[in-house]
Amino acid sequence: MRALILLYGIGCYVVFFLTFLYAIGFVGDLPLPKTIDRPAIAAATGWQAWIIDLVLLGIFAVQHSGMARRGFKIWLTRWLPTAAERSTYVLLSSLALILLYWQWRPLAGTVWNAPAGWSVGVLWGLFALGWLLVLSGTFVINHFDLFGLRQVWLYARGRKYAPPEFKEGLYYRLVRHPLMLGFLIAFWATPKMSVGHLLFSVATTGYILLALQLEERDLLAAHGESYREYQRRVPMLCPWPRPRGAVAKRART
């Protein structure tokens, strides 16, 4: 049983990592079979394409946030070993993204198209920086715990699992959610912004801002006053220093 759970966790991680790599090409409209802007599908045009894309984004949002809530985790672990809960979350998130890649309908129209030259290089550089911030940020906290491998490994060895301690490392001293900041940069930094890409970017930005409110609530419940003090000192997404007066005011409230 322990070996099967370990193999399950490894398999879920492999699916996630391949899905993550494909996301880079999908959003960046790189040479892949299917991207955010290619190929055009004649069977779904106009309002039909908009509805399909919004439904796909909604499926991912509901799954990703719903399964992250404590109540759902408690329910899920009645049916699954606790060690497999995170891997299952990772797997279903990956499957929701794969469904989006598969059924996404590109939308015609161009919002902006950067002129050839330095601006294109800057935007591609920001695109790469965003994805690098996402991936490297997972290692700052605990990459293998975040994606379920640490849990199944400890379970396979018969050792008790304990969540990682809350620490302020590297990016987390500048913003509380550097992974989300990386996603926002990657989604918006593009030399060519199509209508479909704009829909994707607007929808995911709205989702991220909403989901962070739920995550902040969970982090406060888990870490208490230490996280509240962290909130006072470190901004959520915008990595610039707060005025001292604003920090002091928040500390008194």
N, C-alpha and C positions, 0 to 999 in steps of 0.2 A: 504493500500500500504506500509506504513512504517513497519507494523508488518511483512508483507511478505518479505520485504528486510532484516529485522533482522533475520527471520528464514532461509532465503537463506544464509546469511553470516555465521550463526551458522552451518548449514549443510556443507558448503564448508570447514569450519574449522575442523569439525569432520572428513571429508574425508581426509584432509591434514594430520591430526595428526595420523590417522591409517596408512596412506601411509608412513609417516616418520618412524613410529615404524617398519613397514615391511621392510623398507630400511635397517635398522640395521641388521635384520636377513638375508636379501637377500645378502648384501655385505659380511657379516660375515660367510655365509654358515651355518647358525644355523638350527636346526630341524624345517623346514617349508616345505610346499608342493613344493615350487619352490624357488631356490636360484641361485646365480651366477654360481655354479658348479653342480647343481642337478635339475631335473634328466636329463640324457643325452637323446637327441632326435635323433633317428636314421634317421628320415625323412629329416633332414637338417644337412649334414656333410660337412667337408672341406670348400671350398670357399663359399658355400651357407650360412653356419652358420656365417661366417665372414661378409658377405654382410648384412644379416638380422640384426645382432647385431649393425653394423655401422649405418644402416638406423634408428634403434630404438634410438640410441644415438643422431643421427642427428635431429630426430623429436623433442626430448626433448630440444636440444640446440637451435633450431630455435624458438620453442614456448617460451622457457624461456627467451631468450634475446629479441626476436622480440616484445613480448607483454610488455616488460619492457620499451620500448622506448617511449618517450614523444609523438611523432606523432601518434603512435598506440593508446595510451591512449586517446588522443583527439578524434580520430576516433571512438573508442569504446563507449565513453560517449555520442556520438550522438544517440546511440541506447539503452544504459543502463543508469540508474541513476548513477551519479558520485559516490555515496556511495557504489555501488555494484561493482565498477571497480576492486578494489583490491581483493575482494572475488572471482571474476570471474577469475582473473589471478591465484590465489591460486588453484582454482578448476581445471583449465585446465592444470596447472603444475602437479597436482596430477594425473590427468587422463593420461598424457603423461608418467608418471612414472609407473602407473599401467599397461599400454600397454607394457612398457619395461619389467616389471616383468613377464608378461603373455607370451610374445613371445620370450624372451631371449633364445638363444641357447648356452648352455655350450660348451666350446672348450677343447678338450682333450690335455693333456700335462702338465707337472709341471715345473715351472721355478725355484722355490726353495721350500724346505720343511724343516723347522727349526727342529733341533734335539730335542728330548724330554728333558725337563729340564727348566732351568731358562729363556732361550731365548724365549720359547713359552709363558711363563708368562709375560715377558716384552712386547712382541708383542700384546698379548691380552689386556694388560694394556694400551698400546698406542691406540689400537682400541677403547676401552671404553673412554679414555681421549678425543679422537677426537670427538666422538658423544656428549660427555658431554660439550665440548667447543662449539659445534654448538648450542645445545639447550639452554645452559645458556647464550650464547652470544646474542640470540634473546631477552632475558629479559633485558639485559643491555641496549639495544637501546629502544625497546618498542615492546614486543612480540605481543601484541594484535593489534597494529597498523600495524605491518609487515604482519600479516596474515588476515587483513581486518575486524576484529571484532570491533575495536574501531570506524571505519568509520560507520558501520551499526548501532552500538549502539547509536552514536551521532545523526544519521539521524532519528532513531526511536523516540528519545526524542526531536526532533525538534531543535537541537543545531547545530551551525556552526562548521564544521571541519577545523582544522588547523594542518598542518604537525608538528611532533615533532621537537623541536629545536635540532640543531647539538651539541652533547656533547661528551666529551672524558671521558668515564667511564671504569674503570677496564681494561679489555683486550684491549680496544681501545686506551689506552695510550702506549701499546706495539707494536701493529700492527694495520693497518687501516682496515684490513678485517679478523678479527678473525674467523668468520663463515667459510670463505673459507679455512683458515688454518686448522680448525677442520675437514672439509671434506677431505682435502688432507691427513691428518694424518690417518683418519679412512679408507680411500680407499687403502692406501699403507701398513698399519700395519696389516699384516696377517701372521700367522705361515706357511700357505701353499699358495703360489702364483701359481695359475694355469694360463694357457695361456689365458683363458677367463677372469679371474680376471685382468691379466696384460693389456689386451685390454681395459677393462673397466677403469682401473686406468690411463692409458696413455691418452685415449680419454677424460676423464673427467678433467684431469689435464690441457690438452691443451685448453679445453673449458673454464675452470676457468680463466686461464691466459688471454685468449682473452676477455672474458666477463668482467673482471675487468677493462680493458682499456676503454670499453664503459661506465661502471659504474662510473669510475673516471671522465670521461668527463661530465656525467650528474651531478655528485656531485659538480664539479667546477662551472657548470652553475647555480646550485641551491644555493650554499653557497658562491661563489666568493672568495675573498681574504682570508677569514678565513679558507677555506678548502685548499687553496694553501699553506698557512703557516703551516697547519697541515701536508701536504705532505712533507714539508721540514724537519719537526721534527721527524715524525713517519714513519718507513718503512711499505711497503705494506703487506708483508707476513712473512718475516724472523724476529723473535723477538729478535734481538740483537742490541745493541746501535751502532749508526753510528759514525765514526770518526768526531771529531769536525770540522776538515778542510773540510770534505765533506759536512757537513751541512751548513757551512758558504759559500762554493762555490755555492751550490744550492740557497741559499738566495740571492746571488748577481745576479743570472741569471734570 
